Amino acid sequence: MSSMNDEKITAVIVEDDDEASFLLGKYLLEITGIELLSSHSTSESALPAILKSKPGIVFLDVELPGKSGIDLLEDLGKAGVRPCVIFTTAHNQYAIRAIRHAAFDYLLKPIDRDDLLVAVTRFRNDRRQQGFEQKVERMFSRLDRWKKISLNTQAGLILLDPAEIVYCMADWNYTHIFLLNDRKETVTMNIGKLVEVLPPWRFIRISRSIVINIAFLDRIDKRSKKCILVAGNKRYELPVPAGNVGKIEKEIEGLCKNL
């Protein structure tokens, strides 16, 4: 890998995907001036190491076993340690746009050597600029956007991670919530009320009865007038009113630009 300046950058990897962690470590060692301090597969093991070493960059997978990557960032923030974060993600382009507001940068899995070099180069350049520390602070101030939400069902109270909600469908005074891994919950509130508690930067209403998570939006098919969502090996085709397609496209683009 081509060399850059000799300014030293310390890094920690927090990634439970063995291949992604291996490639990250391998490629980082090829970049001049990078010192990889440690690698971890859980937030619990990473926390004390990061608090002790205070790395310049943390390469972080949001979806970790046990405590999530967001939980880890909250714990770090409470301790006054706020590293620059580069997320690793396997999600599509809409998910990438949606999470970029909460990190310095992202890397799409499988990890690409050139993408990593670009991200590290951008970090080196940006941290010399005014406002870099404020950018990192802004990330930590927005962590509450990733919190679980509490909702009522006929069986009782449930806590849901908005990141796991694929889409919601109205059913009179109830709303069916379709989640990852073929899970489904029915909450005792209409879809209008549900929209009020969902993170506005992640969800968009495509019709009177359907709200989608743009992290799972693969495309908008103008011919069939459908939003195509992909979550794991599941594909969802959700209808959009004929006159709403262009409006929804503009709304999504505007949403992504303002993140």
C-alpha positions as CSV (number, residue, x, y, z in Angstrom):
1,M,0.0,0.0,0.0
2,S,1.3,3.4,-0.9
3,S,2.9,5.4,2.0
4,M,1.6,8.6,3.5
5,N,3.2,11.0,5.9
6,D,4.8,9.8,9.1
7,E,2.3,11.3,11.5
8,K,1.4,8.5,13.9
9,I,-2.2,7.4,14.3
10,T,-3.2,4.8,16.9
11,A,-6.2,2.5,16.1
12,V,-8.4,-0.1,17.7
13,I,-10.6,-2.5,15.9
14,V,-14.0,-3.6,17.4
15,E,-15.4,-6.2,15.0
16,D,-17.0,-9.6,15.6
17,D,-16.7,-10.6,11.9
18,D,-13.5,-12.5,11.9
19,E,-12.8,-11.9,8.2
20,A,-13.4,-8.2,8.4
21,S,-11.3,-7.9,11.6
22,F,-8.4,-9.8,9.9
23,L,-8.5,-7.8,6.7
24,L,-8.7,-4.5,8.7
25,G,-5.7,-5.4,10.8
26,K,-3.7,-6.7,7.8
27,Y,-4.4,-3.5,5.7
28,L,-3.7,-1.1,8.6
29,L,-0.3,-2.7,9.1
30,E,0.5,-1.7,5.5
31,I,-0.2,2.0,6.0
32,T,2.8,4.0,7.1
33,G,2.2,5.8,10.5
34,I,-0.6,3.6,11.7
35,E,-0.2,1.7,15.0
36,L,-2.8,-1.0,15.6
37,L,-3.1,-1.2,19.4
38,S,-5.6,-4.0,19.7
39,S,-8.6,-5.9,18.2
40,H,-11.8,-6.9,20.0
41,S,-14.9,-8.9,19.1
42,T,-17.1,-7.4,21.9
43,S,-17.9,-4.0,23.4
44,E,-17.2,-5.4,26.9
45,S,-13.6,-6.4,26.0
46,A,-13.0,-3.2,24.0
47,L,-14.1,-0.7,26.6
48,P,-11.2,-1.0,29.1
49,A,-8.7,-1.2,26.3
50,I,-9.9,2.0,24.6
51,L,-10.2,3.8,28.0
52,K,-6.6,3.0,28.7
53,S,-5.0,3.6,25.2
54,K,-7.2,6.4,24.0
55,P,-6.7,5.6,20.3
56,G,-7.1,8.2,17.5
57,I,-9.5,6.0,15.5
58,V,-11.9,3.2,16.5
59,F,-13.0,0.9,13.6
60,L,-16.4,-0.1,15.0
61,D,-19.1,-2.6,14.0
62,V,-22.4,-1.3,15.3
63,E,-24.0,-4.8,15.5
64,L,-22.0,-6.7,18.1
65,P,-22.9,-9.5,20.4
66,G,-24.0,-8.4,23.9
67,K,-23.6,-4.6,24.1
68,S,-23.9,-2.9,20.7
69,G,-21.3,-0.6,19.2
70,I,-23.6,2.3,20.2
71,D,-23.6,1.1,23.8
72,L,-19.8,1.2,23.7
73,L,-19.7,4.7,22.4
74,E,-22.1,5.8,25.2
75,D,-19.8,4.2,27.8
76,L,-16.8,5.9,26.2
77,G,-18.6,9.3,26.1
78,K,-19.6,9.0,29.8
79,A,-15.9,8.4,30.6
80,G,-14.8,11.5,28.6
81,V,-13.1,9.5,25.9
82,R,-14.3,10.4,22.4
83,P,-12.3,8.9,19.6
84,C,-13.0,9.3,16.0
85,V,-15.2,6.5,14.8
86,I,-15.1,4.7,11.4
87,F,-18.1,2.3,11.2
88,T,-17.8,-1.0,9.4
89,T,-21.1,-2.0,7.8
90,A,-22.6,-4.6,5.5
91,H,-25.6,-2.6,4.7
92,N,-26.7,-0.9,1.5
93,Q,-26.2,2.6,0.2
94,Y,-29.2,4.1,2.1
95,A,-27.9,2.6,5.4
96,I,-24.5,4.1,4.7
97,R,-26.0,7.5,4.2
98,A,-28.2,7.2,7.2
99,I,-25.3,6.3,9.6
100,R,-22.7,8.6,8.3
101,H,-24.1,11.5,10.4
102,A,-23.0,9.5,13.4
103,A,-19.4,8.8,12.5
104,F,-16.4,10.3,10.8
105,D,-16.7,7.7,8.0
106,Y,-17.7,4.2,7.1
107,L,-16.2,1.1,5.5
108,L,-18.4,-1.3,3.5
109,K,-17.9,-5.0,4.2
110,P,-16.1,-6.9,2.8
111,I,-13.3,-4.5,3.6
112,D,-11.5,-3.0,0.6
113,R,-7.9,-2.0,0.9
114,D,-8.3,1.1,-1.2
115,D,-11.4,2.2,0.7
116,L,-9.5,2.0,4.0
117,L,-6.7,4.1,2.6
118,V,-9.1,6.8,1.5
119,A,-10.8,6.8,4.9
120,V,-7.4,7.1,6.8
121,T,-6.2,9.8,4.4
122,R,-9.4,11.8,4.9
123,F,-9.0,11.4,8.7
124,R,-5.4,12.7,8.5
125,N,-6.5,15.7,6.4
126,D,-9.6,16.5,8.4
127,R,-8.1,16.4,11.8
128,R,-5.8,19.3,10.9
129,Q,-8.8,21.4,10.0
130,Q,-10.8,23.7,12.4
131,G,-14.0,22.1,13.6
132,F,-12.7,18.5,13.7
133,E,-13.2,18.2,17.4
134,Q,-16.7,19.6,17.2
135,K,-17.5,17.1,14.5
136,V,-16.5,14.3,16.9
137,E,-18.4,15.9,19.7
138,R,-21.5,16.1,17.5
139,M,-21.3,12.4,16.9
140,F,-21.5,11.6,20.7
141,S,-24.3,14.2,21.2
142,R,-26.4,12.3,18.7
143,L,-26.1,8.8,20.2
144,D,-29.6,9.1,21.7
145,R,-31.0,8.7,18.2
146,W,-29.9,5.1,18.3
147,K,-31.8,4.3,21.6
148,K,-34.4,1.6,21.9
149,I,-38.0,2.7,22.0
150,S,-40.8,1.4,24.3
151,L,-44.1,0.4,22.8
152,N,-47.3,-1.1,24.1
153,T,-48.8,-4.4,22.8
154,Q,-51.9,-6.3,24.0
155,A,-49.5,-8.6,25.9
156,G,-47.6,-5.7,27.6
157,L,-44.6,-3.3,27.1
158,I,-41.8,-4.1,24.6
159,L,-38.5,-2.5,23.8
160,L,-37.5,-2.3,20.2
161,D,-34.3,-1.2,18.5
162,P,-35.3,1.1,15.6
163,A,-32.4,-0.3,13.6
164,E,-34.1,-3.7,13.5
165,I,-37.4,-2.4,12.2
166,V,-37.7,-3.0,8.5
167,Y,-41.1,-1.5,7.9
168,C,-44.5,-0.8,9.6
169,M,-48.0,-1.3,8.3
170,A,-51.2,0.3,9.6
171,D,-54.2,-1.7,10.7
172,W,-56.8,0.8,12.0
173,N,-55.8,1.6,15.6
174,Y,-53.0,-1.0,15.5
175,T,-49.7,-1.1,13.7
176,H,-47.8,-4.2,12.6
177,I,-44.1,-3.8,12.9
178,F,-42.0,-6.1,10.7
179,L,-38.5,-6.7,12.1
180,L,-35.3,-8.5,11.1
181,N,-35.2,-12.3,11.3
182,D,-38.9,-12.6,10.3
183,R,-40.1,-11.2,13.6
184,K,-43.3,-9.3,13.9
185,E,-44.9,-7.2,16.7
186,T,-48.3,-5.6,16.7
187,V,-48.5,-2.4,18.8
188,T,-51.6,-0.8,20.2
189,M,-51.2,2.6,18.5
190,N,-52.0,3.9,15.1
191,I,-49.3,4.5,12.6
192,G,-49.5,8.3,12.9
193,K,-48.6,8.0,16.6
194,L,-45.9,5.5,15.9
195,V,-44.2,7.8,13.4
196,E,-43.9,10.4,16.2
197,V,-41.6,8.1,18.3
198,L,-39.5,6.7,15.4
199,P,-36.2,8.4,14.6
200,P,-37.1,10.9,11.8
201,W,-33.7,10.6,10.2
202,R,-34.2,6.9,9.6
203,F,-37.9,6.4,8.8
204,I,-40.1,7.7,6.0
205,R,-43.8,7.3,5.3
206,I,-44.4,6.2,1.8
207,S,-48.2,6.0,2.0
208,R,-51.0,6.5,4.5
209,S,-50.5,2.9,5.8
210,I,-46.8,2.1,5.3
211,V,-43.6,3.5,7.0
212,I,-40.2,2.2,5.9
213,N,-36.7,2.2,7.4
214,I,-34.5,3.7,4.7
215,A,-31.6,1.6,5.9
216,F,-33.2,-1.4,4.1
217,L,-34.3,0.5,1.0
218,D,-32.6,-1.0,-2.0
219,R,-34.4,0.9,-4.7
220,I,-37.6,2.8,-5.8
221,D,-39.1,1.1,-8.9
222,K,-40.9,3.8,-10.8
223,R,-42.4,1.4,-13.3
224,S,-44.1,-0.9,-10.7
225,K,-44.5,2.0,-8.2
226,K,-42.9,0.1,-5.4
227,C,-40.2,0.5,-2.8
228,I,-38.0,-2.5,-2.7
229,L,-36.6,-3.3,0.7
230,V,-33.9,-6.0,1.3
231,A,-33.2,-7.3,4.8
232,G,-30.9,-10.3,5.0
233,N,-32.3,-12.8,2.6
234,K,-35.7,-11.3,2.6
235,R,-37.0,-9.0,-0.1
236,Y,-40.1,-6.8,0.4
237,E,-42.0,-5.0,-2.4
238,L,-44.2,-2.3,-0.9
239,P,-46.6,-0.2,-3.0
240,V,-46.3,3.5,-3.4
241,P,-49.3,5.7,-4.5
242,A,-48.8,6.7,-8.1
243,G,-48.4,10.4,-7.4
244,N,-46.0,9.9,-4.5
245,V,-43.0,8.3,-6.2
246,G,-41.2,11.5,-7.2
247,K,-42.1,13.2,-3.9
248,I,-40.6,10.2,-1.9
249,E,-37.4,10.2,-3.9
250,K,-36.9,13.9,-3.2
251,E,-37.7,13.5,0.5
252,I,-35.2,10.6,0.8
253,E,-32.5,12.6,-1.0
254,G,-33.2,15.6,1.2
255,L,-33.1,13.5,4.3
256,C,-29.8,11.9,3.4
257,K,-28.2,15.3,2.6
258,N,-29.2,16.8,5.9
259,L,-27.7,13.9,8.0
